[in-house]
Amino acid sequence: MVKFGLNIPNFGSYSNINNLINLAITAEKAGWEGFFLWDHIYLSTRLEKNKQIGIPFVDPWVALTAIAMVTKNMKIGTYVTPLPRRRPWKLAREVVSLDCLSRGRLILGIGLGAPDFEYEGFGEEKNIITRAKKCDEGLEIIKGLLSGKEFSYKGKFYTIKTVIFKPEPYNGIIPIWIGGRWPNKKPLERASKYNGFCPISASSEKLSPNDIEEIVNLIKSCRSDINNFDVVIAGELPLNKTEAKKIIYPFIESGITWWLDSINDWRGTLEEMEEYISNGPAK
């Protein structure tokens, strides 16, 4: 059965942790099954009287920690964390700490990150190919560290002497979803080694049920078992639930396992979005 969650930016009206806490409480009461935050650090500025005015942000991991404290059942996580601008062992420590705090409710979304300014603006690697290689190494490291067993690593970008990382994940594993632009095949191949794929369109065209069907078939060709693998898409739905279901059902029939409803400042005011969330998902 498909699960319904929320996909929320970590800036603008949603940079206030108290706002996010209130939305998370509302969401869980209304039957949403997941609460996922973007992981951006800086996107852009606007000009006001010829001066640059920064957009407010919140660290998603701090916010998710607060959300874990006020919810009991919803899955929580990032959609998605740009791994190439993080130290994998530091992220692994944050991830397992939050997973234990939430009693196994964490899902880790991983991607290469965008836009490029979030890298080059802070003196980090801009080249997408290099970032992809760092992401692959970082994923291997996170998986190895979270195993709770002896682990060492030597790659092009990272080296780890033998360590044992404790505690282990609450349920023995933290699901990892990989984000990527479709129809690029490399992100899908990367995702097939983990627990889920979060495709977004590489063009102005929105993903279609036919795209999802092709993605599912390709995943099946890469894995021996797809039963515990998630295919996750995010989008905005009409306020009318009957109309919303007409959009969602073809995607469900094509093989998605999660629909994340996109909540943001462009869609409506914070108050309007809270009311929308309180009405529950279009099941």
VOTORZA-678513 format. One record per residue (C-alpha): residue number from 1; residue in three letters; chain; x, z, y. Coordinates in steps of 0.5 Angstrom, whole numbers, plus 2048, in hexadecimal, padded with zeros to 3 digits. Layout:
VOTORZA-678513
seq,type,mol,east,up,north
NUM,Ala,A,X,Z,Y $
...
//
This chain:
VOTORZA-678513
seq,type,mol,east,up,north
1,Met,A,800,800,800 $
2,Val,A,803,7FE,807 $
3,Lys,A,805,804,80B $
4,Phe,A,803,804,813 $
5,Gly,A,808,807,818 $
6,Leu,A,80A,807,81F $
7,Asn,A,810,803,823 $
8,Ile,A,812,806,829 $
9,Pro,A,817,805,82E $
10,Asn,A,81C,80A,830 $
11,Phe,A,81C,809,838 $
12,Gly,A,817,808,83E $
13,Ser,A,811,80D,83D $
14,Tyr,A,813,80E,836 $
15,Ser,A,81A,811,838 $
16,Asn,A,817,818,839 $
17,Ile,A,817,81C,833 $
18,Asn,A,811,820,834 $
19,Asn,A,80D,819,835 $
20,Leu,A,810,817,82E $
21,Ile,A,80E,81E,82B $
22,Asn,A,807,81E,82D $
23,Leu,A,806,817,82A $
24,Ala,A,809,819,824 $
25,Ile,A,804,81E,823 $
26,Thr,A,7FE,81A,825 $
27,Ala,A,801,814,820 $
28,Glu,A,801,819,81A $
29,Lys,A,7FB,81C,81B $
30,Ala,A,7F8,815,81C $
31,Gly,A,7FB,813,815 $
32,Trp,A,801,80F,817 $
33,Glu,A,806,80F,812 $
34,Gly,A,80C,80D,816 $
35,Phe,A,80F,80F,81C $
36,Phe,A,815,80A,81E $
37,Leu,A,819,80A,824 $
38,Trp,A,81E,805,827 $
39,Asp,A,825,806,828 $
40,His,A,828,803,82E $
41,Ile,A,82D,806,833 $
42,Tyr,A,82C,802,839 $
43,Leu,A,828,7FC,83A $
44,Ser,A,828,7F9,842 $
45,Thr,A,827,7FC,849 $
46,Arg,A,822,7F9,84E $
47,Leu,A,824,7F9,856 $
48,Glu,A,820,7FD,85B $
49,Lys,A,823,7FC,862 $
50,Asn,A,829,7F8,85F $
51,Lys,A,82B,7FE,85B $
52,Gln,A,82B,7FF,853 $
53,Ile,A,826,803,851 $
54,Gly,A,827,805,849 $
55,Ile,A,822,806,844 $
56,Pro,A,821,80D,841 $
57,Phe,A,823,80D,839 $
58,Val,A,822,813,834 $
59,Asp,A,827,813,82E $
60,Pro,A,822,812,828 $
61,Trp,A,826,817,824 $
62,Val,A,825,81C,828 $
63,Ala,A,81D,81A,829 $
64,Leu,A,81C,819,822 $
65,Thr,A,81F,820,820 $
66,Ala,A,81A,823,825 $
67,Ile,A,814,81F,822 $
68,Ala,A,817,821,81B $
69,Met,A,815,828,81D $
70,Val,A,80E,827,81F $
71,Thr,A,80C,822,819 $
72,Lys,A,80B,823,812 $
73,Asn,A,80A,81D,80E $
74,Met,A,80B,817,812 $
75,Lys,A,812,813,811 $
76,Ile,A,816,813,817 $
77,Gly,A,81C,80E,819 $
78,Thr,A,81F,809,81D $
79,Tyr,A,81D,802,81E $
80,Val,A,823,800,81E $
81,Thr,A,82A,804,81F $
82,Pro,A,830,7FF,821 $
83,Leu,A,835,801,81C $
84,Pro,A,83B,7FE,81F $
85,Arg,A,83B,802,825 $
86,Arg,A,83B,808,821 $
87,Arg,A,840,80C,81D $
88,Pro,A,83D,80C,816 $
89,Trp,A,83F,813,814 $
90,Lys,A,83C,816,81A $
91,Leu,A,835,812,819 $
92,Ala,A,835,814,812 $
93,Arg,A,836,81B,814 $
94,Glu,A,830,81B,819 $
95,Val,A,82C,817,814 $
96,Val,A,82D,81C,80E $
97,Ser,A,82C,822,813 $
98,Leu,A,825,81F,815 $
99,Asp,A,823,81D,80E $
100,Cys,A,824,824,80C $
101,Leu,A,820,827,812 $
102,Ser,A,81A,822,811 $
103,Arg,A,81A,823,809 $
104,Gly,A,81C,81C,807 $
105,Arg,A,817,819,80C $
106,Leu,A,81D,814,810 $
107,Ile,A,81E,80D,80F $
108,Leu,A,824,80A,812 $
109,Gly,A,823,803,815 $
110,Ile,A,82A,7FF,816 $
111,Gly,A,82C,7F9,81A $
112,Leu,A,831,7F6,81E $
113,Gly,A,82E,7F7,825 $
114,Ala,A,82C,7F3,82B $
115,Pro,A,82D,7F2,831 $
116,Asp,A,834,7F0,831 $
117,Phe,A,835,7F4,837 $
118,Glu,A,834,7FB,833 $
119,Tyr,A,83B,7F9,830 $
120,Glu,A,83F,7F5,836 $
121,Gly,A,83C,7FA,83B $
122,Phe,A,83F,800,838 $
123,Gly,A,846,7FC,836 $
124,Glu,A,844,7FB,82F $
125,Glu,A,844,7F5,82A $
126,Lys,A,83F,7F0,82C $
127,Asn,A,841,7EA,827 $
128,Ile,A,83B,7EA,822 $
129,Ile,A,83F,7E8,81C $
130,Thr,A,843,7EE,81D $
131,Arg,A,83D,7F3,81E $
132,Ala,A,83A,7F0,818 $
133,Lys,A,841,7F2,814 $
134,Lys,A,841,7F9,817 $
135,Cys,A,83A,7FA,815 $
136,Asp,A,83B,7F8,80E $
137,Glu,A,841,7FD,80D $
138,Gly,A,83D,802,811 $
139,Leu,A,837,802,80C $
140,Glu,A,83C,802,806 $
141,Ile,A,83F,809,809 $
142,Ile,A,838,80C,80B $
143,Lys,A,836,80A,804 $
144,Gly,A,83C,80D,801 $
145,Leu,A,83C,814,805 $
146,Leu,A,834,815,804 $
147,Ser,A,836,815,7FC $
148,Gly,A,838,81C,7FC $
149,Lys,A,83E,819,7F8 $
150,Glu,A,846,818,7F9 $
151,Phe,A,846,812,7FE $
152,Ser,A,84C,80F,801 $
153,Tyr,A,84C,808,805 $
154,Lys,A,851,803,807 $
155,Gly,A,84F,7FD,80B $
156,Lys,A,851,7F9,811 $
157,Phe,A,84D,7FD,816 $
158,Tyr,A,84D,804,813 $
159,Thr,A,851,808,80E $
160,Ile,A,84E,80F,80B $
161,Lys,A,853,814,807 $
162,Thr,A,84F,817,801 $
163,Val,A,84A,81B,803 $
164,Ile,A,843,81E,800 $
165,Phe,A,83E,81E,805 $
166,Lys,A,839,824,805 $
167,Pro,A,833,825,805 $
168,Glu,A,830,81F,801 $
169,Pro,A,829,81C,803 $
170,Tyr,A,823,821,802 $
171,Asn,A,820,81C,7FD $
172,Gly,A,827,819,7FB $
173,Ile,A,826,813,7FF $
174,Ile,A,825,811,806 $
175,Pro,A,822,80A,806 $
176,Ile,A,825,805,80A $
177,Trp,A,822,7FF,80D $
178,Ile,A,826,7F9,810 $
179,Gly,A,823,7F5,816 $
180,Gly,A,825,7EE,818 $
181,Arg,A,823,7E8,81B $
182,Trp,A,81F,7E3,816 $
183,Pro,A,820,7DD,814 $
184,Asn,A,827,7E0,814 $
185,Lys,A,829,7E1,80C $
186,Lys,A,82F,7E6,80D $
187,Pro,A,82B,7EC,810 $
188,Leu,A,826,7EB,80A $
189,Glu,A,82C,7EB,805 $
190,Arg,A,82E,7F1,808 $
191,Ala,A,828,7F4,807 $
192,Ser,A,827,7F2,800 $
193,Lys,A,82C,7F7,7FE $
194,Tyr,A,828,7FD,802 $
195,Asn,A,821,7FF,802 $
196,Gly,A,81E,7FB,807 $
197,Phe,A,81E,7F5,80C $
198,Cys,A,81B,7F5,813 $
199,Pro,A,81B,7EE,815 $
200,Ile,A,81A,7EC,81C $
201,Ser,A,819,7E4,81E $
202,Ala,A,81F,7E1,821 $
203,Ser,A,81B,7DC,825 $
204,Ser,A,815,7DD,82A $
205,Glu,A,810,7DC,824 $
206,Lys,A,80E,7E2,821 $
207,Leu,A,80E,7E3,81A $
208,Ser,A,809,7E1,815 $
209,Pro,A,806,7E3,80E $
210,Asn,A,80A,7DC,80C $
211,Asp,A,810,7DF,80E $
212,Ile,A,80F,7E6,80B $
213,Glu,A,80D,7E2,804 $
214,Glu,A,814,7DF,805 $
215,Ile,A,818,7E5,806 $
216,Val,A,815,7E9,800 $
217,Asn,A,816,7E3,7FC $
218,Leu,A,81E,7E3,7FE $
219,Ile,A,81E,7EA,7FD $
220,Lys,A,81C,7EA,7F6 $
221,Ser,A,821,7E5,7F5 $
222,Cys,A,826,7EA,7F7 $
223,Arg,A,824,7F0,7F4 $
224,Ser,A,822,7F2,7ED $
225,Asp,A,81C,7F7,7EF $
226,Ile,A,818,7F6,7F6 $
227,Asn,A,813,7FB,7F4 $
228,Asn,A,817,801,7F8 $
229,Phe,A,819,7FC,7FE $
230,Asp,A,815,7FB,805 $
231,Val,A,814,7F5,809 $
232,Val,A,812,7F8,810 $
233,Ile,A,810,7F4,816 $
234,Ala,A,80E,7F7,81D $
235,Gly,A,809,7F4,822 $
236,Glu,A,803,7F5,826 $
237,Leu,A,7FC,7F5,824 $
238,Pro,A,7F5,7F4,828 $
239,Leu,A,7F2,7FA,829 $
240,Asn,A,7EC,7F8,825 $
241,Lys,A,7ED,7FB,81E $
242,Thr,A,7E9,7F5,81B $
243,Glu,A,7ED,7F0,81F $
244,Ala,A,7F4,7F4,81D $
245,Lys,A,7F2,7F3,816 $
246,Lys,A,7F1,7EC,816 $
247,Ile,A,7F9,7EC,818 $
248,Ile,A,7FB,7F1,814 $
249,Tyr,A,7F8,7EF,80D $
250,Pro,A,7FC,7E8,80C $
251,Phe,A,802,7EC,80D $
252,Ile,A,800,7F1,808 $
253,Glu,A,7FF,7EB,803 $
254,Ser,A,805,7E8,804 $
255,Gly,A,809,7EE,802 $
256,Ile,A,80B,7F3,808 $
257,Thr,A,80B,7FA,807 $
258,Trp,A,80B,7FD,80E $
259,Trp,A,808,7FB,814 $
260,Leu,A,80A,7FE,81A $
261,Asp,A,806,7FE,820 $
262,Ser,A,80A,7FD,827 $
263,Ile,A,809,802,82C $
264,Asn,A,80C,801,833 $
265,Asp,A,80B,801,83A $
266,Trp,A,80A,7F9,83A $
267,Arg,A,804,7FA,836 $
268,Gly,A,800,800,83A $
269,Thr,A,801,806,83E $
270,Leu,A,804,80C,83A $
271,Glu,A,7FD,80F,83A $
272,Glu,A,7FA,809,837 $
273,Met,A,7FF,809,832 $
274,Glu,A,7FD,810,830 $
275,Glu,A,7F6,80E,82F $
276,Tyr,A,7F7,808,82B $
277,Ile,A,7FC,80C,826 $
278,Ser,A,7F6,812,826 $
279,Asn,A,7F1,80D,823 $
280,Gly,A,7F6,80C,81D $
281,Pro,A,7F8,805,81A $
282,Ala,A,7F4,7FF,818 $
283,Lys,A,7F4,801,810 $
//
